[in-house]
Amino acid sequence: MTVAIEELTMNAWPAGQTAAHGGWLLRLAEGFTKRANSVHPLYAGAETAESMQRKIETCEAFYQRAGQDTIFKLTPFAPAGLDCTLEERGYVLQDPSRVMMLGDLTLLRLPAKNEPGIAVECEDRLTYSWLDLMCGFNGIPSCQEGSAARIMHAITMKTGYFTLHAHGIPAACGLAVIEGDYVGLYDIVTASSFRNQGIGERLILHMLQWAGKNGASRSYLQVVQNNAPANRLYAKLKYEELYPYWYRVKQRNLH
């Protein structure tokens, strides 16, 4: 297991600013999503207790200046003892998640052709109609749409912005990002009125078929561990957990 998948996730969801500090990457993107606004301690070697404390203090000052909470994204690649040290400093555990992998797209069944009432649209760049759908389905406030758009406009890899229509009504959407032979799936979401109808599965099969035609042979995605419906769907599609990750969050002192 290497940090290669973590690198793919950062490329596919780029931050507006990234600062490097002793092998730790400090990312900022106007506060939109934890993964684009957190410390990724990927490349550092062994840390002494003193060096780890100094680095954490530097990170806290960095995010304090930016007016944001200090967030660490922790994976099995983080320095030993960092999670415990953060907990001792008052960082709260949030969003235990997992990276899941599908190792061979050719083993998937193909999406149904000409399924009555179902139409899937793919655009190769972000449109504001897709962004409005995604934010609406996810309950993202309109004040954050600009931040989301700037992240997506900054993606330099091949992208597919998908919308599934059911009987002419937008029912689900998702983003696919291809780098090398991997396709990452992001922002897979189904409208509340269309859930539990197999819509998400149909959408993903179309996305993976498109990815296979564009050079991808494997897929990864990220999912919160307590999202039971999503985890059941990904397991049905033969995704398997590759490694866990979680966040540690310390709210800034506003006084």
C-alpha positions in Angstrom: 0.0 0.0 0.0 1.4 3.4 -1.0 0.4 7.0 -0.9 -0.3 6.9 -4.6 -4.1 6.8 -4.2 -3.9 9.8 -1.7 -2.0 11.7 -4.4 -4.8 10.9 -6.9 -7.4 12.2 -4.5 -5.6 15.5 -4.0 -5.1 15.9 -7.8 -8.7 15.2 -8.4 -9.9 17.6 -5.8 -7.3 20.4 -5.8 -7.0 23.0 -3.2 -6.7 26.7 -4.0 -3.5 26.9 -2.1 -1.0 24.3 -0.8 1.9 24.9 1.5 4.5 22.2 2.2 6.0 21.9 5.7 8.4 19.1 6.4 6.5 16.6 4.3 3.1 17.8 5.5 0.9 19.4 2.9 -1.4 22.2 4.2 -4.3 22.8 1.9 -6.8 25.7 1.6 -9.9 26.1 -0.5 -12.0 28.7 1.1 -13.3 26.2 3.7 -15.2 24.1 1.2 -14.8 20.4 2.1 -12.5 19.0 4.7 -10.3 17.2 2.2 -9.4 20.5 0.5 -8.9 22.4 3.7 -6.8 20.1 5.9 -3.2 19.0 6.7 -2.2 15.9 4.8 0.9 14.5 6.6 2.0 12.1 3.9 5.7 12.4 3.3 7.4 13.0 6.6 9.5 10.3 8.2 9.7 9.5 11.9 8.9 12.4 14.2 10.1 13.1 17.7 7.5 14.3 20.1 9.1 17.7 20.0 9.2 18.0 16.2 5.6 16.8 16.0 4.4 19.4 18.4 6.3 22.2 16.6 4.8 21.1 13.3 1.3 21.0 14.7 1.8 24.5 16.2 2.9 25.7 12.7 -0.2 24.2 11.1 -2.5 25.8 13.7 -0.9 29.2 13.1 -1.3 28.7 9.3 -5.1 28.0 9.6 -5.6 30.6 12.3 -4.3 33.3 9.8 -6.6 31.9 7.2 -9.5 32.2 9.6 -10.3 28.5 9.5 -10.4 25.6 11.9 -7.3 23.4 11.9 -8.1 20.0 10.3 -5.9 17.0 9.9 -6.7 14.2 7.4 -5.2 11.1 8.9 -4.5 7.9 7.0 -2.3 4.8 7.7 0.6 6.9 6.2 0.6 9.5 8.9 3.5 9.6 11.4 3.1 7.2 14.3 1.6 8.8 17.3 0.1 11.8 15.5 -3.5 10.8 16.0 -2.9 10.4 19.8 -1.0 13.7 20.0 -3.8 15.5 18.2 -6.4 14.0 20.5 -4.4 15.1 23.5 -4.4 18.7 22.1 -8.2 18.7 21.9 -8.8 17.6 18.3 -12.1 15.9 17.8 -12.5 12.9 15.6 -14.9 13.5 12.7 -16.1 11.6 9.6 -14.4 8.2 9.9 -14.3 7.1 6.2 -12.7 4.6 3.8 -11.1 4.6 0.5 -12.5 1.8 -1.7 -11.1 0.2 -4.8 -12.5 -1.7 -7.7 -9.6 -3.5 -9.3 -10.9 -4.4 -12.8 -13.6 -2.4 -14.6 -13.9 -5.2 -17.2 -15.6 -7.5 -14.7 -18.5 -5.1 -14.3 -21.8 -5.7 -16.1 -22.7 -3.1 -18.6 -25.5 -0.6 -17.9 -28.8 -1.4 -19.6 -29.2 0.1 -23.0 -32.2 2.2 -23.9 -33.8 1.7 -20.5 -37.3 3.3 -20.7 -37.4 6.7 -19.0 -33.7 6.7 -18.2 -31.2 9.1 -19.9 -27.6 9.8 -18.9 -25.8 13.0 -19.9 -22.1 13.5 -19.6 -20.3 16.8 -20.0 -16.6 17.2 -20.1 -16.4 20.3 -18.1 -18.3 21.9 -15.3 -21.5 23.7 -16.0 -23.5 25.8 -13.6 -26.6 23.7 -14.2 -24.7 20.6 -13.0 -23.3 22.5 -10.1 -26.7 23.7 -9.0 -28.0 20.1 -9.2 -25.1 18.7 -7.2 -25.3 21.4 -4.5 -29.1 21.1 -4.3 -29.0 17.3 -4.0 -26.3 17.6 -1.2 -27.9 20.5 0.6 -24.9 22.7 0.0 -25.8 26.4 0.5 -25.7 28.7 -2.4 -23.0 30.8 -0.7 -20.6 27.9 -1.1 -21.3 27.2 -4.8 -18.5 29.6 -5.9 -15.9 27.8 -3.8 -17.0 24.4 -5.2 -16.8 25.8 -8.7 -13.3 27.1 -8.2 -12.1 23.6 -7.0 -13.7 21.9 -10.0 -12.5 24.5 -12.5 -8.9 23.8 -11.2 -9.0 20.1 -12.0 -6.5 19.4 -14.7 -7.3 15.7 -15.3 -10.0 14.4 -17.7 -13.4 14.9 -16.2 -16.9 13.7 -16.8 -19.8 15.5 -15.2 -22.8 13.1 -15.2 -26.5 13.6 -14.8 -29.0 10.8 -14.8 -32.6 11.8 -15.8 -35.5 9.7 -14.9 -38.6 10.5 -17.1 -37.1 13.8 -17.9 -36.3 14.8 -14.3 -32.7 15.1 -13.0 -32.5 12.3 -10.5 -28.8 11.8 -9.7 -25.4 13.3 -10.6 -21.7 12.5 -10.1 -18.2 13.5 -11.1 -15.6 11.1 -12.6 -11.9 12.1 -12.8 -9.4 10.0 -14.7 -5.7 10.1 -14.0 -3.6 7.3 -15.6 -5.5 4.1 -15.4 -7.6 5.2 -12.4 -10.9 6.8 -12.3 -12.1 8.5 -9.1 -15.8 8.9 -8.4 -16.8 12.1 -6.6 -20.1 13.7 -5.5 -22.3 10.7 -6.3 -25.7 11.8 -5.1 -29.3 10.9 -5.8 -32.2 13.3 -5.3 -34.1 12.4 -2.2 -37.3 11.6 -4.1 -35.5 9.0 -6.3 -33.6 7.1 -3.6 -33.9 3.4 -3.0 -34.8 2.9 -6.7 -31.4 1.7 -8.1 -30.8 5.1 -9.6 -27.3 5.5 -8.1 -26.2 2.1 -9.3 -27.4 2.9 -12.9 -25.4 6.2 -12.8 -22.2 4.6 -11.5 -22.3 1.9 -14.2 -22.6 4.5 -16.9 -19.7 6.5 -15.3 -17.5 3.4 -15.2 -18.3 2.4 -18.7 -17.3 5.9 -19.9 -14.1 5.7 -17.8 -13.2 2.3 -19.4 -13.7 3.8 -22.9 -11.3 6.6 -21.9 -8.4 4.5 -20.7 -9.3 3.7 -17.1 -9.1 0.1 -15.8 -9.5 0.6 -12.1 -11.6 2.8 -9.9 -11.4 4.3 -6.4 -13.8 6.3 -4.3 -14.2 7.7 -0.8 -17.1 7.1 1.5 -18.0 7.9 5.1 -18.2 4.7 7.1 -21.7 5.4 8.5 -23.3 6.0 5.1 -24.9 2.6 5.1 -26.8 2.9 1.7 -23.7 4.0 -0.1 -21.5 1.3 1.4 -24.1 -1.3 0.5 -24.1 -0.1 -3.1 -20.4 0.0 -3.5 -20.0 -3.5 -2.0 -22.7 -4.7 -4.5 -20.5 -3.2 -7.3 -17.5 -5.1 -5.9 -15.6 -2.2 -4.4 -13.4 -3.2 -1.5 -11.9 -1.2 1.3 -8.3 -0.3 0.6 -7.6 1.7 3.8 -9.5 3.9 6.3 -9.0 7.6 7.0 -10.5 10.1 9.3 -10.3 13.7 10.3 -9.2 15.4 13.5 -10.6 18.9 13.9 -9.7 21.7 16.4 -11.9 24.8 16.3 -10.0 28.0 16.2 -10.1 30.4 19.1 -12.4 33.2 18.1 -11.7 35.4 21.2 
